[in-house]
C-alpha cells in the first residue's frame, strides 16, 4: 500500500515489512519534505564553515601544496572537518583561527552529527510509531463501513454515507491505486492500498468487525471473488456490490451479496427517463444527491409516531415501511399504520438550514 511515509529498509531493519498498514488522514509533512529540510540544514552548516575558513584564509596553511587556501580549499576543509574525516592537510596556524575552530567549527560539527544521527533514529522511530498507530487504530475500530474501490462510484457512495450521518472515522477505504488512497486521505478517510482479495489485508481492515461492506471495483470477476472472500470472513455484514454486466448479478447474489447494483443498467435507466421526461430524470437525480433538494432516507419511527397513519407524518412522504425485516411499500396492506419498531423510507425536502 502507499505509505504515508515511504521508508526503504532491509527486512532485518524493518520487522513490519509485508504487513499492510493503514494510511491515517492526519499528516503534517511528508517524509520527502522532512528529508529535504534536513539536507538543507546540513548544507547551511557546511556553508557557514566554508565562509568562516575562507574569510580568514590567511590563518590557514595547505601542508600538501605549501600555499594559501582558496575557496575550493576552504570548502574541502569544511567537508572533511564537518564529517570528522580530518586528513590534516589543511590546518589553522594562528591562535585566533584555532580559537574560532574551537568555538564555532566544533559546535557546528557536533550539530551536524546530531542532525545525521537524529535523522536515522527518526526514520526507525517513525516506522515503529506507524506500526503502533496502526495497531491502536485497528483495536478501536468497530461496526464500521469498508468501501472497496474508490473510483467514481466509491467516492459517490462515501459522499452519500457521510451525507446521511455516517462519521468519516467509521469509513475505511481499500484500493489498489495509490492515487485513490491519497484522495481518500485528503477527505479525512483511513485507507489501505492493496488487493482486497488478500485475506491479510481484509483482516487488517478489521473486516470481521465491519457492519457494512461496499464493493465498487471495475471488474465483475474481481467483485465476485472479493464478495466470496468477504462473506467467508464476515457472515453478518450487509454487503452491497456493483456489477457492470447484468448477467453477473445472480453470481454476486449467490456469492453472498445482499444487494447488487448494475451500474450500466442504472445509468441507462436514468438516461432513458431523462430522454422521455427531463423533469423525471432531474427529480430522480435530485433524490440521489445528498443534502440538496429532495432527499430519500431510512429512519426509525419515534415514540410519538406509534399508531399514526403514514399519511399523517408532517414534512415527509413515506414510500415504504420496514417491519420485522419485511419491506412493505406504501400501497401494500399493513403499511398505512405505524407500529413501534418500524423503520420507514421517506422522501423529504432539504432546507438551507439542514445543509449546514
N, C-alpha and C positions, 0 to 999 in steps of 0.2 A: 504494500500500500504506500501511497505517497506520504512521506513523513513530514510532520510539522517542522522537524529539524532533521535533514538527511545527514546521517553520520556514517562514514565508511570505516568500520573497524574489522579487524580479523575475527574469526569465530572464537578464538581464545580470549579476545578482549571484550567481546560483546555477547554475554550469555543470553540475550533476548533475541538474537538474530533468528529469523524464520518464524517469529510469532507476530501475528497481526495485531498492531496496537492502534488504538483509536486516535483520530485527529480531533482534538477538542477545539472549539471555535476561538477561544480566547488565546491570542498570540500577540505579544508585544512587538517582537522583532524576529526576523528570520536568522538562521544560522549563518547564511552567506553575508548578510549585513553586519552581523556581530564580528565575523572573521575579518571582513574588510576594515571595520573600525579598529580592530586590534593591530592589523598590519599598518594602518595609517599612524597609529600611536608609535609603533616601532620605528617607522620611517622618520617621524618627527624627532625622536630621541637620537637617531643616527645623525640627522642633520644638525642638531644642536652641538654634538661633539665635534663634527666636522668643522663647523664655523668657529667654535672655541679654539681648536688647534690651528686653523688657517689664519685667523686674525692675530695669532701670536706665534706665527710660524718661525720667526727668528729665534725663538727659545727652544726649538726642536732641531735635532740633527738626524740625518739619514746615515746610519753607520755603513750601509751597503754601498751607497754611491758617494758618500762623503760630501754631499752638497746640501743645499737648503731643502725645505719642504714645500712642495707645490700643493695646489688644491686637490689634485688627484692623490698625492701622498697623504694629505690630511683625511681624505675620505677613506683611504685604505687603513690608516691608523685607527680611525673611528670604528671601522668594521671589525678589525681583529681585536680591538680593545673591548668593544661592547659585547662581543661574543666570547670573551675571555680566552681567545686563542693566544694572543700576546707573543708574537715572534721575537720581539725585542730589537728589530732592525731600525725602528724609529723611536727615539726616546726624548723626553724633556730633559734639558740640561740646566736651565736656570731655576733658581729657587722658587720664584713665583709661579712658573709653569708647573712645577711639581705640586705646589700648593693647590693650584687650580685643578689638577688631576685628582688630588685627594678630596677636595671639597665639592667638585662639580661632576667630573667624569666618572668617578667611582660610584656615587649615588645613582647616576643615570644608568651605569652598567647593572647595578643591583635592581633598579626599577625594570630594566629590560628583562632580566632573568625572572623576576616576579611575574611580569606580563606573559612570558613564554610558558612558565610552569602553570600559571593560572589558567591560561587558555587550554592546556592539556587536561588539567583537572576538571575544568568546566565541561569539556566535551564528554568526559567519562561520567561526570555527575549528572549532566543533562539526560544522558541515556538512561541512567538509573532512575532519575526523577520521573522521566516519561513512563517507565515501567511501573513505578509506584502510583502515579496518577491514573494510569490505565487500570490498575487493579482496584483502586479506590472507586473509580467511576463505575466499573462493572459491578462492584459489590453493592452499590446503591441503586442500581437500575432494576426497576420492577414495572410490570404492566405497561410496557412501552410499545411503540409502533415502529416496525422496521420497514423501511422503504428500500427495495432492491431495484436499482436502476434509477438514476437521477437525471434523465433526459427531460424532454418537454413534458411528457405525461407524469413523470415522477415529481417534477417541480410543481406542476399544477395540483397534483394530489396533496403534496405537503402544504401548499398555499391554502387549499380547502380545509385541511385539518386544522391549521393554525387559525384560519378564519372562523372555524366553529369551536374554538376554545381549547384545542389541544396544545399544551405547552411545548415550546420548541425543545426543551430539555428532555421531553418524553418521546422524541423522534430520533431515530438512528438511520443513517443512510449507508448503503453499501453499493459501490460502483467500481468497475474495473478501470475507469478513466480518471487519471489524476486531476484533470481539469474539473470534472464533476465533483470530486471531493473538495477541491478548493472553493468551488461555488457554494457547496453546502456549508463549509466553514464560515464563509462570508455572510451566510444567512443564519448564523448562530446555531448551526446544527452539528452534532457529533457525527463523524463519518469514518468508514473504513474503505480502503482501497483493496480490492481483491476479487476473486472469483467466488460468487455466492453459492456455488455448488460444493465448495470445500467445507466440510463439517467443522474443522477447527475455527475457521473464520466465523461461521454462524454461532458457534459456542462462545467465542469472544465477544460477539454482539449480544450475548445473553438471549439467544432465540428461545430456549426452553422457558424463559420467564416472560416472553413477549405476549401482549394482549392481541395484537393485530399485525399482520404481515401484508404488505402491498408489493406486488411484483409487476414491474413495468420495463422489462428488458426488450431488446429489439428482435430477439429470435424466439419463435414459438417452441422450438426444440429445447432451448435453454430454459424457457419458462416452465415447461413440463418437468424437466429434471430438477429445477430448483423447488418446484411445488412438492415433488416426491420427497426430496431431502428435508424440506421444512416440515412436512407433515410427519415424517419419522421422528423428528426431534421435538415437535410440539403438536400434540394431538388436539389441543383445545383452542388454539389461537384462531381468530377469524381471519381467513386467508382470501384476499382479493387479487386476481391476476388479470392481465390483459393479453389478448392474442391478436395477431394480425389476420389470420385466416380463420373464418368461422367454422371450417371443418375440424379445427383442432380444439374447439370449445368442449366437446364431450370428453376428450382426453384429459383436459385440465380438471374437469369435474370429477372424473374417475380417479385422478391423481390426488384429490383431496381439497381442491379449491371450493370455498363456499360461494363465491360469486366470480363470474368471468365476464369481462367486458371486451367485446370485439371492437377494437379501436377503429379499424377501417369501416366497419359497418355503422358504428355510432356517428362517425364523421359524415359518412354517406347519407344517413338518415337526416342529419341536421342540414346538410346541403340541399337535400331534396325538399324538406319542409320549407327552407328559406326560398327556394325557387318557386314553390307553389304559393306560399304566402310569406313575404318578407317579415311581416309583423309576427307571425307564428314562430319563425326561426329566431327572431330577436328576443321574444319572451322566453323561449327555452334557454337560449344562451344566457339571458339575464338571470334566470334561476340557478344556472350552473356556476355563475360568477359570484364568489363570496363577497359579503359586505357592500353590496351595491344593488339598488333597485329592489327586485324581488329576491327572496331568499327561501330556499327549501331546506328544512332541517327536521330532525327527530328529537323528541324530548319526552320525559316522564310527565304525566299529568300531576297537578298539585292536589292537595287535600281538598281545597275549595272547589275543584272541578269534578270531584267524585259525584256521580249521579247526574251530571249535566249532559245535555244533548250536545253533540259536536257542533251543531249549527248555532249554539248559544255562546260559543267562545268568541270573545271580542279580539279584534286585531289580527286574527289568523284564520286561515281556511284549512280545515282538516281534510287531508287526502286519504289517509288510511289510519287504522288503529291496529296496534300490535298487542295481542292478548294471549298469554300462555304460549309464546313463541309462534303464534299464528298470525299471519297478515290478513287483515280484513279491510278491503277497500271501502271507500265512503258509501258506495251503492250496495254493498253486501249486507245481509242480515246480521244483526248483532253489533254493528259498528256505529249506531247512532247514539247510544247511551254509554257514557264512560264509566269505568269501574276503577277503583284504586289499584294501582299496579300496572295499569295500561300505559303503553307508550303511544304517542301519536306522531304522525308525519304531517307537517304543516307547511303552508306557504304563507309568508308574511312580508310586509314591506320593511325595508331598512331605512330608518330616518337618518339625517345627517348626524344627529347626536350619537346614534348607535355605531356609526362608522368609526368614531373616535375610540 
